[in-house]
Structure formats: structure tokens, C-alpha cells
Amino acid sequence: MEKIKALLFDMDGVLLDTESVCKVCWARAAGEYKLKNIDEIFLQCVGRSRADTTRLLEKYLPGAESAAAFRERTSELFDVVWKEQGLGKMPFVSECLDSLKKNGFRLAVASSTRKVRVFPQLKEAGIFDYFESITTGDMVTHSKPDPEIYLKAASSLGLSPSECVAIEDSPNGVRSAFNAGIKCIMVPDLIPADDEMREKAWKIFKNLKEAADFLTKGAW
């Protein structure tokens, strides 16, 4: 196996505890829009870009205009929580990044979220400077599970997919890395690993500490 040189991190649900906030905001917006089965719909959207999420919502709301309005409402509600409470980091984030950096791994972000949110959120969490490059959802044409974002993230480091490992929490993210030919470590957040994830993920760990310990020991 080719030497692993870089780790490509998803942000939401891997570095920052944003998905639990999103879920609450989506439920509130669904009440306003009388949208049923919101838990199922939300899980389909986890890991997707804003544009792809809006297109998916068109299946459940009357037309593109309603889908766009609903998506905008979820963002408004999220911003209220973000400004009032801030966003927490996922468990062991700082310890994981410190350990990987000290062991010579290059670090990057591959997030479906827009740059206007990714940059300030990483900066507020105090982890922005760990990353050599940051690829966001508005920098690609197709979002996860398409492989484009991971191929672009690897290219931004001048590395081949085989020299990188993705760190993901969602099925769409794991599929994206798998489709890009990048080994993926899954650390599930809202969606547990199923048979498909056990097949497509390289490794599955409970938290980032387990993932970092595995990577720094070099037992692979």
C-alpha cells in the first residue's frame, strides 16, 4: 500500500458539531412549512452541498421556489444558534489534529458547506491553521457522493488519491471518498454504519482519538 501522506477531513459532524444543530433547525422549519418525514429527508441531505440539497428538496415541496425558501429558512435558523451559542467541536478534535500534525501528516478539509461558513467556523473553533488547504462545496460542480470534492482536495496538495485518507461521518461522504479511490475512515455521527459503509469504508472508529491512534501507529 502506498504511503499515507495526508488526511482529508469533512467538517460537519467530523470536526464541528454542526449536524445536531442543523437537525433541530430543519425540524423547526419543517413545522413552519408543514413538511412531513423531515428526519428521513434530513438524513438524505447530510453531506450534500446547498445546491444539491435544494434540488433534493424539490421532490418533497411544491416547486423549486418553495425548496429554495425552505433551505434558506434552515440557514436563517442555524445562524441564530451559531451567533447566540457558538458551535462546539466534536470529541478529541484538537488532540487528533495535534497528533497527526506532530507525526508528519499533511491536513486538509473537504467540506460540502460553502466557504462563507467553513472559514469562519473553523477559525472560531481555533483549528483553521491546522489545514494546508480547504476545499468547499461552492468550489465544485457536483457535491458528495460525487468524487469531485475529494479529487480536488487531493490535487490541492499535489497528491494522488492513493496517498490520502478521508475522514468522514456520513454515508454520502464515505461514498464520495470511495468513488474517488481514496481510503476512508468513517467516524459515524448521526447515521450509524450499515453493511454498505462497512464495505466501502477502510476503517470505522467510534471517535477521532481511535482514528488518530490507528494512523500514528502506522500498523496499516
C-alpha positions in Angstrom: 0.0 0.0 0.0 1.3 3.5 -0.9 2.4 5.6 2.0 -0.3 7.8 3.5 0.8 11.4 3.3 -2.4 13.4 4.0 -5.7 13.3 5.8 -8.7 15.0 4.2 -11.3 15.9 6.8 -15.0 16.5 6.3 -16.1 19.4 8.6 -19.7 18.9 9.7 -20.1 16.1 12.1 -16.4 15.3 12.0 -14.6 18.4 13.2 -17.6 20.5 14.3 -20.8 19.5 16.0 -23.0 21.3 13.4 -25.2 18.4 12.2 -27.1 18.2 15.5 -27.8 21.9 15.3 -28.9 21.5 11.7 -31.3 18.7 12.6 -33.1 20.9 15.1 -33.3 23.8 12.7 -34.6 21.6 9.9 -37.3 20.2 12.3 -38.4 23.7 13.2 -38.5 24.8 9.5 -40.5 21.7 8.6 -43.1 22.7 11.2 -43.4 26.0 9.5 -43.7 24.5 6.1 -45.9 21.6 7.1 -43.3 19.2 5.7 -43.6 15.6 6.9 -41.0 12.9 7.4 -38.3 15.5 8.0 -35.9 13.2 9.8 -35.8 10.9 6.8 -35.4 13.8 4.4 -32.7 15.4 6.5 -30.6 12.3 6.6 -30.7 12.0 2.8 -29.2 15.5 2.7 -26.4 15.1 5.2 -23.1 15.6 3.4 -24.6 17.2 0.3 -24.0 20.8 -0.9 -26.6 23.5 -0.5 -27.4 23.4 -4.2 -27.8 19.6 -4.3 -29.8 19.7 -1.1 -32.2 22.2 -2.6 -32.7 20.0 -5.7 -33.4 17.0 -3.5 -36.0 19.1 -1.5 -37.9 19.8 -4.7 -39.2 16.2 -4.5 -40.9 17.0 -1.2 -42.0 20.6 -1.6 -44.2 22.2 -4.3 -41.6 23.5 -6.8 -38.1 24.9 -6.8 -39.1 28.2 -5.2 -40.5 26.5 -2.1 -37.5 24.2 -1.9 -35.1 27.2 -2.0 -37.2 29.1 0.5 -37.2 26.2 2.9 -33.4 25.8 2.6 -32.9 29.5 3.2 -35.1 29.3 6.3 -33.0 26.4 7.7 -29.9 28.6 7.2 -31.5 31.5 9.0 -32.4 29.4 12.0 -28.9 27.9 12.0 -27.3 31.4 12.0 -29.4 32.3 15.1 -28.0 29.3 17.0 -24.4 29.9 15.7 -24.4 33.6 16.8 -26.1 33.0 20.1 -24.4 29.8 21.3 -21.5 29.2 19.0 -20.6 25.8 17.6 -18.9 23.0 19.6 -16.1 20.8 18.3 -16.5 17.1 18.0 -14.8 14.9 20.7 -11.0 14.7 20.5 -10.7 17.1 17.6 -7.7 19.1 18.9 -5.9 16.0 20.2 -6.4 14.3 16.9 -5.1 17.2 14.8 -2.2 17.8 17.1 -1.2 14.1 17.0 -1.4 13.8 13.2 0.5 17.0 12.6 3.3 16.0 15.0 3.6 12.7 13.1 4.1 14.5 9.8 0.8 14.1 8.2 -0.5 16.9 5.9 -4.1 18.0 6.7 -6.8 19.4 4.5 -10.6 20.0 4.6 -13.1 18.7 2.0 -16.5 20.1 3.1 -19.8 20.3 1.2 -20.6 23.5 3.1 -19.9 26.9 1.5 -16.7 28.8 2.0 -18.6 31.7 3.7 -19.4 29.3 6.5 -16.5 26.9 6.6 -13.7 29.5 7.0 -15.3 31.5 9.9 -16.5 28.3 11.7 -13.0 26.7 11.6 -11.5 30.0 12.7 -13.9 30.4 15.6 -13.1 26.8 16.7 -9.4 27.6 16.7 -8.5 24.9 14.2 -8.2 26.8 10.9 -4.4 26.9 10.9 -4.0 23.2 11.1 -5.1 22.8 7.4 -2.9 23.3 4.4 -5.9 23.6 2.0 -9.6 23.9 2.3 -12.0 22.7 -0.4 -15.6 23.8 0.0 -19.0 22.9 -1.7 -19.1 26.1 -3.8 -15.7 25.2 -5.3 -17.1 22.1 -7.1 -19.8 21.4 -9.6 -21.1 18.2 -8.0 -21.2 17.5 -4.3 -20.9 14.3 -2.3 -21.5 11.4 -3.1 -19.8 12.5 -6.3 -16.0 12.1 -6.0 -15.2 15.6 -7.3 -14.6 17.3 -4.0 -12.1 14.7 -2.8 -10.3 14.6 -6.1 -9.9 18.4 -5.9 -8.8 18.3 -2.3 -6.1 15.7 -3.1 -5.0 17.7 -6.1 -4.8 20.9 -4.0 -2.0 19.2 -2.0 -0.3 17.9 -5.2 -1.0 14.3 -4.1 -2.7 11.3 -5.7 -5.8 9.8 -4.2 -3.8 6.7 -3.1 -1.7 9.0 -0.9 -4.7 10.3 1.0 -7.2 9.1 3.6 -10.6 10.8 4.1 -12.2 11.2 7.5 -16.0 11.1 7.2 -19.1 10.7 9.3 -21.9 10.4 6.7 -22.7 7.8 4.1 -22.6 10.4 1.3 -19.1 11.4 2.4 -17.9 7.8 2.5 -19.3 7.2 -1.0 -17.6 10.3 -2.3 -14.2 9.2 -1.0 -14.8 5.6 -2.2 -15.7 6.9 -5.7 -12.6 9.0 -5.7 -10.4 6.0 -5.0 -9.5 7.4 -1.5 -9.4 5.2 1.5 -11.9 6.4 4.0 -12.1 6.2 7.8 -15.7 6.6 9.0 -16.4 8.1 12.4 -20.3 8.0 12.5 -22.2 10.9 13.9 -26.0 11.0 13.3 -26.1 8.0 10.9 -24.7 4.6 12.1 -22.6 2.5 9.8 -24.5 -0.1 7.8 -23.4 -3.0 5.6 -22.7 -0.7 2.7 -20.5 1.5 4.9 -18.7 -1.5 6.3 -17.9 -2.5 2.7 -16.9 1.0 1.4 -15.1 2.4 4.5 -11.5 1.4 5.0 -11.9 1.5 8.8 -14.7 2.5 11.2 -14.0 4.1 14.6 -16.1 5.4 17.4 -14.2 8.7 17.6 -11.3 10.7 16.3 -8.9 9.6 19.0 -9.2 6.0 17.9 -8.7 7.1 14.3 -5.6 9.2 15.2 -4.1 6.3 17.3 -4.5 3.9 14.4 -2.9 6.3 11.9 0.0 7.4 14.0 0.9 3.8 15.0 1.3 3.0 11.3 0.1 -0.6 11.7 -1.6 -0.4 8.4 
